[in-house]
Amino acid sequence: MATDQERADVLGVQQIDGANKLDHFIMGISVAICAYLAQTNPYAQLGVNKETFLLLSLLIFAASCACGFQKLEARSQLALTNASALGASSGGQRAMWLERGALHNKRCQNYNHIRNYLLLTGLLCYLVTKVWATYQNTGWIMLH
């Protein structure tokens, strides 16, 4: 029969593995969104027009991809730091590695929040642009 510590270790590994898979999935979806928008968006001169706002939504999604990559890098640095802390020979070295690990963990959290907000902002920008362009084309919204 497994001890409580062994079960806690297994659950911890499963949580880390699930979080890594989710991050990679979100990263793949974000890159696919950028590729789709880059191929399908019409482009024109910058101004108060549909094309400019579609470009803005693409740039927001691209920024979320950059934050996603930074989060993946910070997570790998966190794993390396935790491994170094476990292999430390003295308590002082372990404390130093754990302090560095706390910084990497904070970076992971920050990039995660920024990435999620940018994804939501990009989606809202894209949807508002599509709705606005539809009403502009039917004469409900006048420009000039």
ROGUNU-853433 format. One line per field, with one value per atom (N, C-alpha, C, O): residue in one letter; atom name; z, x, y; chain. Coordinates in steps of 0.001 Angstrom, whole numbers, padded with zeros to 6 digits, m for minus. Example, Ala and Ser with C-alpha at 12.3 -4.5 7.8 and 13.67 -1.06 7.14 Angstrom:
<pts>
residuo <- [A A A A S S S S]
atomo <- [N CA C O N CA C O]
zz <- [007800 007800 007800 008465 007080 007140 007870 008039]
xx <- [013190 012300 013200 014236 012850 013670 012900 013409]
yy <- [m005690 m004500 m003300 m003319 m002250 m001060 000030 001138]
cadena <- [A A A A A A A A]
</pts>
This chain:
<pts>
residuo <- [M M M M A A A A T T T T D D D D Q Q Q Q E E E E R R R R A A A A D D D D V V V V L L L L G G G G V V V V Q Q Q Q Q Q Q Q I I I I D D D D G G G G A A A A N N N N K K K K L L L L D D D D H H H H F F F F I I I I M M M M G G G G I I I I S S S S V V V V A A A A I I I I C C C C A A A A Y Y Y Y L L L L A A A A Q Q Q Q T T T T N N N N P P P P Y Y Y Y A A A A Q Q Q Q L L L L G G G G V V V V N N N N K K K K E E E E T T T T F F F F L L L L L L L L L L L L S S S S L L L L L L L L I I I I F F F F A A A A A A A A S S S S C C C C A A A A C C C C G G G G F F F F Q Q Q Q K K K K L L L L E E E E A A A A R R R R S S S S Q Q Q Q L L L L A A A A L L L L T T T T N N N N A A A A S S S S A A A A L L L L G G G G A A A A S S S S S S S S G G G G G G G G Q Q Q Q R R R R A A A A M M M M W W W W L L L L E E E E R R R R G G G G A A A A L L L L H H H H N N N N K K K K R R R R C C C C Q Q Q Q N N N N Y Y Y Y N N N N H H H H I I I I R R R R N N N N Y Y Y Y L L L L L L L L L L L L T T T T G G G G L L L L L L L L C C C C Y Y Y Y L L L L V V V V T T T T K K K K V V V V W W W W A A A A T T T T Y Y Y Y Q Q Q Q N N N N T T T T G G G G W W W W I I I I M M M M L L L L H H H H]
atomo <- [N CA C O N CA C O N CA C O N CA C O N CA C O N CA C O N CA C O N CA C O N CA C O N CA C O N CA C O N CA C O N CA C O N CA C O N CA C O N CA C O N CA C O N CA C O N CA C O N CA C O N CA C O N CA C O N CA C O N CA C O N CA C O N CA C O N CA C O N CA C O N CA C O N CA C O N CA C O N CA C O N CA C O N CA C O N CA C O N CA C O N CA C O N CA C O N CA C O N CA C O N CA C O N CA C O N CA C O N CA C O N CA C O N CA C O N CA C O N CA C O N CA C O N CA C O N CA C O N CA C O N CA C O N CA C O N CA C O N CA C O N CA C O N CA C O N CA C O N CA C O N CA C O N CA C O N CA C O N CA C O N CA C O N CA C O N CA C O N CA C O N CA C O N CA C O N CA C O N CA C O N CA C O N CA C O N CA C O N CA C O N CA C O N CA C O N CA C O N CA C O N CA C O N CA C O N CA C O N CA C O N CA C O N CA C O N CA C O N CA C O N CA C O N CA C O N CA C O N CA C O N CA C O N CA C O N CA C O N CA C O N CA C O N CA C O N CA C O N CA C O N CA C O N CA C O N CA C O N CA C O N CA C O N CA C O N CA C O N CA C O N CA C O N CA C O N CA C O N CA C O N CA C O N CA C O N CA C O N CA C O N CA C O N CA C O N CA C O N CA C O N CA C O N CA C O N CA C O N CA C O N CA C O N CA C O N CA C O N CA C O N CA C O N CA C O N CA C O N CA C O N CA C O N CA C O N CA C O N CA C O N CA C O N CA C O N CA C O N CA C O N CA C O N CA C O N CA C O N CA C O]
zz <- [000000 000000 000000 000737 m000825 m000949 000255 000802 000644 001756 001247 000044 002206 001831 001045 000103 001415 000715 m000724 m001632 m000935 m002290 m003146 m004311 m002577 m003324 m003616 m004698 m002664 m002883 m003988 m004804 m004023 m005081 m006448 m007415 m006534 m007803 m008267 m009444 m007344 m007701 m008145 m009073 m007486 m007873 m009270 m010048 m009592 m010930 m011971 m013049 m011667 m012597 m012831 m013957 m011781 m011930 m012791 m013658 m012577 m013371 m014831 m015738 m015057 m016421 m017112 m018282 m016402 m016981 m017300 m018344 m016413 m016646 m017849 m018644 m017988 m019152 m020447 m021438 m020442 m021648 m021994 m023167 m020992 m021239 m021822 m022765 m021274 m021798 m023257 m024073 m023583 m024962 m025883 m027025 m025412 m026211 m026494 m027633 m025454 m025629 m026553 m027368 m026428 m027307 m028760 m029650 m029005 m030362 m030947 m032112 m030138 m030594 m030900 m031897 m030064 m030266 m031558 m032304 m031815 m033054 m034262 m035298 m034128 m035232 m035496 m036651 m034440 m034608 m035356 m036276 m034967 m035651 m037122 m037988 m037404 m038801 m039597 m040732 m039003 m039694 m039974 m041092 m038966 m039146 m040155 m040960 m040110 m041050 m042493 m043407 m042702 m044060 m044539 m045731 m043635 m044070 m043913 m044549 m043090 m042902 m044170 m044784 m044558 m045637 m045062 m043882 m045873 m045417 m046264 m047468 m045621 m046296 m045504 m044541 m045920 m045192 m043779 m043529 m042857 m041468 m041339 m041977 m040519 m040303 m039483 m038888 m039447 m038726 m039714 m040293 m039882 m040802 m040285 m039341 m040920 m040509 m040563 m039659 m041588 m041775 m040645 m040197 m040194 m039103 m037812 m037075 m037533 m036301 m036363 m035338 m037556 m037702 m037490 m036887 m037990 m037750 m036260 m035742 m035576 m034134 m033403 m032503 m033773 m033118 m033386 m032497 m034599 m034903 m034031 m033517 m033862 m033023 m031562 m030873 m031089 m029708 m029546 m028553 m030513 m030443 m030526 m029849 m031346 m031438 m030114 m029717 m029425 m028111 m027104 m026241 m027211 m026301 m026583 m025659 m027849 m028183 m027555 m027015 m027633 m027033 m025533 m024979 m024875 m023435 m023154 m022150 m024043 m023884 m023974 m023189 m024927 m025042 m023798 m023298 m023310 m022103 m020897 m020045 m020833 m019726 m019806 m018791 m021013 m021162 m020767 m020144 m021128 m020748 m019234 m018636 m018618 m017163 m016445 m015405 m016997 m016371 m016454 m015497 m017582 m017686 m016756 m016177 m016611 m015658 m014219 m013392 m013938 m012605 m012330 m011232 m013306 m013136 m012910 m012062 m013670 m013503 m012126 m011477 m011695 m010382 m009267 m008299 m009388 m008372 m008328 m007252 m009501 m009537 m008876 m008167 m009106 m008469 m006959 m006210 m006506 m005061 m004424 m003318 m005112 m004574 m004521 m003643 m005453 m005489 m004683 m004645 m004038 m003277 m002087 m001444 m001821 m000750 000624 001644 000663 001960 002019 001000 003224 003421 002822 002353 002835 002258 000755 000199 000094 m001352 m001698 m002647 m000914 m001170 m001039 m001859 m000026 000172 m001002 m001444 m001508 m002662 m003873 m004567 m004135 m005276 m005106 m006073 m003901 m003660 m003853 m004318 m003494 m003712 m005209 m005660 m005967 m007417 m007996 m008911 m007453 m007906 m007664 m008484 m006540 m006255 m007286 m007682 m007722 m008756 m010092 m010776 m010460 m011710 m011626 m012609 m010460 m010281 m010440 m011047 m009903 m010036 m011503 m011976 m012222 m013658 m014408 m015284 m014068 m014699 m014486 m015422 m013263 m012947 m013701 m014249 m013731 m014423 m015919 m016484 m016557 m017985 m018273 m019310 m017366 m017537 m017531 m018395 m016564 m016484 m017707 m018291 m018080 m019229 m020499 m021288 m020700 m021885 m021944 m022997 m020815 m020797 m021079 m021825 m020490 m020746 m022208 m022803 m022778 m024180 m025105 m026100 m024786 m025588 m025551 m026583 m024371 m024233 m024947 m025626 m024803 m025468 m026984 m027690 m027491 m028932 m029469 m030540 m028724 m029152 m029174 m030133 m028118 m028074 m029190 m029820 m029436 m030510 m031864 m032682 m032100 m033368 m033535 m034592 m032484 m032575 m032752 m033571 m031983 m032107 m033501 m034077 m034050 m035396 m036428 m037319 m036313 m037269 m037185 m038215 m035985 m035815 m036312 m037028 m035938 m036351 m037866 m038454 m038506 m039961 m040629 m041674 m040047 m040612 m040556 m041543 m039413 m039288 m040109 m040610 m040251 m041065 m042527 m043223 m042979 m044372 m044674 m045822 m043660 m043900 m043660 m043829 m043272 m043115 m041716 m041503 m040764 m039397 m038691 m037844 m039031 m038432 m039538 m040533 m039373 m040390 m040041 m038897 m041027 m040903 m041846 m042987 m041438 m042195 m041394 m041837]
xx <- [000846 000000 000889 001872 000532 001317 001081 m000020 002133 002007 001388 001269 001001 000433 001434 001052 002706 003735 003891 004041 003856 003975 002786 002955 001582 000397 000456 000060 000945 001081 002093 001890 003172 004177 003594 003841 002821 002207 001230 001217 000413 m000526 000197 m000246 001305 002095 002665 002641 003177 003727 002613 002816 001446 000319 m000122 m000458 m000124 m000531 000467 000065 001743 002775 002686 002795 002487 002370 001133 001195 000023 m001200 m001043 m001503 m000398 m000185 000727 000496 001761 002650 001908 002092 001062 000294 m000673 m000832 m001318 m002233 m001489 m001973 m000325 000466 000863 000788 001281 001663 000448 000558 m000695 m001919 m002317 m002616 m002319 m002667 m001664 m002038 m000409 000616 000353 000445 000029 m000266 m001486 m001483 m002530 m003743 m003430 m003913 m002638 m002300 m001519 m001785 m000573 000206 m000688 m000549 m001602 m002531 m003449 m003738 m003907 m004739 m003954 m004479 m002710 m001882 m001694 m001781 m001440 m001249 m002539 m002502 m003672 m004953 m005226 m005591 m005052 m005320 m004361 m004762 m003106 m002128 m002477 m002211 m003069 m003409 m004736 m004899 m005686 m007045 m007387 m008327 m006659 m006974 m006650 m005603 m007554 m007200 m006311 m006417 m005457 m004558 m004755 m005001 m004644 m004786 m003978 m003293 m004064 m003362 m003911 m005089 m003021 m003437 m004365 m004161 m005368 m006344 m007497 m007381 m008589 m009769 m010581 m011569 m010115 m010790 m010703 m009972 m011457 m011529 m010156 m009802 m009401 m008107 m007129 m006375 m007148 m006251 m006615 m005734 m007905 m008328 m008088 m007819 m008185 m007833 m006331 m005910 m005534 m004092 m003791 m002910 m004520 m004343 m004649 m003905 m005723 m006046 m004951 m004612 m004397 m003293 m002082 m001441 m001767 m000618 m000840 000103 m002075 m002375 m002196 m001627 m002679 m002483 m001000 m000552 m000233 001210 001904 002827 001461 002033 001701 002520 000500 000155 001034 001393 001383 002305 003680 004296 004146 005449 005425 006379 004344 004226 004141 004669 003473 003400 004770 005089 005580 006938 007762 008523 007604 008332 007902 008723 006614 006138 006738 007160 006778 007368 008843 009332 009546 010951 011100 011960 010265 010338 010003 010587 009062 008700 009854 010103 010566 011710 012837 013530 013022 014020 013630 014487 012332 011848 012139 012574 011908 012180 013669 014048 014508 015954 016398 017243 015828 016165 015728 016464 014549 014078 014953 015231 015388 016287 017617 018189 018107 019364 019195 020114 018038 017783 017756 018263 017171 017140 018530 018811 019406 020760 021769 022945 021333 022260 022824 022127 024105 024772 024605 024716 024342 024206 022888 022248 022508 021266 021322 020308 022518 022667 022483 021836 023052 022880 021417 020875 020791 019387 018525 017636 018779 018007 018192 017244 019436 019697 018905 018288 018916 018177 016673 015969 016186 014752 014340 013236 015233 014949 014877 013993 015805 015756 014486 013864 014123 012921 011671 010753 011639 010489 010389 009288 011530 011519 011013 010225 011468 011002 009508 008783 009051 007632 006799 005728 007282 006578 006532 005508 007640 007656 006635 005935 006545 005552 004142 003346 003847 002511 002233 001145 003210 003019 002779 001847 003616 003440 002127 001506 001705 000430 m000725 m001601 m000730 m001803 m001794 m002841 m000623 m000524 m000983 m001741 m000520 m000923 m002440 m003044 m003057 m004504 m005262 m006241 m004817 m005473 m005325 m006260 m004152 m003945 m004802 m005333 m004937 m005811 m007245 m007912 m007713 m009077 m009233 m010236 m008261 m008305 m008274 m009011 m007428 m007367 m008685 m009135 m009305 m010600 m011661 m012424 m011709 m012687 m012448 m013398 m011201 m010866 m011300 m011859 m011050 m011428 m012951 m013466 m013664 m015121 m015743 m016645 m015262 m015791 m015519 m016377 m014352 m014020 m014954 m015443 m015203 m016090 m017513 m018139 m018021 m019373 m019421 m020348 m018430 m018371 m018320 m019006 m017501 m017377 m018698 m019044 m019425 m020715 m021700 m022377 m021785 m022712 m022255 m023086 m020959 m020445 m020832 m021201 m020744 m021066 m022552 m022925 m023410 m024860 m025360 m026550 m024486 m024870 m025318 m025740 m025238 m025661 m024651 m025026 m023381 m022338 m021737 m021241 m021777 m021247 m019826 m019527 m018973 m017621 m017493 m017945 m016926 m016648 m017091 m016954]
yy <- [m001184 000000 001244 001319 002202 003424 004332 004400 005016 005957 007255 007488 008085 009387 010222 010916 010167 010939 010471 011288 009151 008627 009037 009398 008986 009410 010906 011340 011697 013136 013408 014307 012647 012812 012490 013212 011410 011016 012096 012458 012611 013667 014936 015612 015258 016423 016288 017241 015112 014860 014933 015492 014381 014441 015884 016252 016703 018101 018853 019629 018645 019311 018871 019696 017565 017056 017628 018005 017694 018270 019744 020205 020487 021920 022140 023052 021311 021419 021138 021844 020101 019774 020901 021238 021486 022596 023796 024423 024120 025239 025006 025924 023795 023495 023539 023988 023086 023138 024588 024944 025416 026835 027513 028356 027154 027733 027347 028192 026089 025639 026330 026727 026473 027159 028625 029163 029268 030680 030891 031833 030027 030131 029859 030508 028901 028609 029808 030119 030478 031675 032749 033376 032961 033969 033615 034486 032354 031938 032140 032614 031784 031953 033424 033787 034269 035696 036324 037164 035919 036474 036110 036889 034938 034512 035075 035337 035265 035616 037093 037570 037823 039244 040033 039829 040933 041865 042965 043298 043516 044576 045821 045739 046971 048258 049275 048928 050538 051595 051687 051432 052062 052222 053419 054452 053267 054324 053771 052699 054483 054009 053173 053625 051922 051025 049596 049297 048738 047335 046667 045911 046932 046278 046607 045744 047851 048258 047548 047106 047436 046773 045262 044635 044678 043266 043061 042074 043998 043939 044065 043380 044937 045097 043790 043400 043116 041843 040806 040025 040792 039881 040184 039267 041463 041838 041458 041069 041567 041172 039668 039214 038892 037438 037082 036157 037801 037548 037852 037140 038915 039233 038135 037816 037553 036456 035238 034507 035014 033919 034158 033239 035392 035714 035462 034915 035855 035590 034094 033615 033358 031905 031254 030362 031696 031173 031518 030690 032739 033138 032302 031961 031975 031148 029753 029200 029175 027849 027863 026920 028927 029036 029163 028516 029995 030160 028859 028554 028090 026811 025825 025092 025792 024878 025321 024484 026633 027129 026772 026463 026821 026441 024969 024622 024106 022680 022433 021625 023130 022992 023487 022870 024590 025141 024200 024008 023614 022671 021425 020895 020957 019800 020138 019310 021346 021769 021884 021556 022342 022443 021052 020865 020088 018725 018107 017291 018489 017947 018739 018380 019811 020656 019874 019090 020115 019367 020021 019341 021317 021980 022747 023006 023096 023843 025237 025752 025863 027197 027189 028077 026185 026062 025792 026358 024922 024601 025851 026080 026653 027887 028840 029489 028918 029783 029302 030110 027986 027438 027621 027910 027456 027645 029100 029383 030018 031442 031746 032474 031187 031361 030715 031255 029568 028888 029719 029726 030417 031280 032400 032781 032931 033972 033422 034075 032219 031606 031297 031453 030861 030573 031845 031816 032944 034224 034648 035140 034459 034768 033927 034434 032636 031752 032293 032363 032669 033183 034482 034660 035387 036657 036451 037025 035636 035384 034668 034901 033802 033108 034102 034045 035008 036007 036928 037207 037390 038299 037591 038155 036343 035575 035424 035628 035067 034857 036154 036148 037261 038548 038967 039501 038723 039074 038206 038699 036930 036071 036573 036642 036920 037426 038766 038990 039651 040955 040800 041488 039906 039665 039133 039540 038222 037686 038779 038890 039583 040674 041682 042147 042021 042966 042413 043143 041149 040525 040524 040891 040110 040054 041439 041618 042416 043775 044318 044987 044044 044506 043891 044586 042597 041930 042491 042738 042691 043235 044675 045055 045474 046879 046990 047826 046141 046188 045804 046356 044881 044489 045646 045935 046309 047432 048629 049387 048809 049912 049705 050651 048464 048160 048296 048535 048149 048274 049675 049941 050577 051969 052359 053496 051450 051766 052660 053470 052520 053321 054175 053646 055469 056369 056788 057131 056754 057283 058458 058369 059500 060728 061896 063036]
cadena <- [A A A A A A A A A A A A A A A A A A A A A A A A A A A A A A A A A A A A A A A A A A A A A A A A A A A A A A A A A A A A A A A A A A A A A A A A A A A A A A A A A A A A A A A A A A A A A A A A A A A A A A A A A A A A A A A A A A A A A A A A A A A A A A A A A A A A A A A A A A A A A A A A A A A A A A A A A A A A A A A A A A A A A A A A A A A A A A A A A A A A A A A A A A A A A A A A A A A A A A A A A A A A A A A A A A A A A A A A A A A A A A A A A A A A A A A A A A A A A A A A A A A A A A A A A A A A A A A A A A A A A A A A A A A A A A A A A A A A A A A A A A A A A A A A A A A A A A A A A A A A A A A A A A A A A A A A A A A A A A A A A A A A A A A A A A A A A A A A A A A A A A A A A A A A A A A A A A A A A A A A A A A A A A A A A A A A A A A A A A A A A A A A A A A A A A A A A A A A A A A A A A A A A A A A A A A A A A A A A A A A A A A A A A A A A A A A A A A A A A A A A A A A A A A A A A A A A A A A A A A A A A A A A A A A A A A A A A A A A A A A A A A A A A A A A A A A A A A A A A A A A A A A A A A A A A A A A A A A A A A A A A A A A A A A A A A A A A A A A A A A A A A A A A A A A A A A A A A A A A A A A A A A A A A A A A A A A A A A]
</pts>
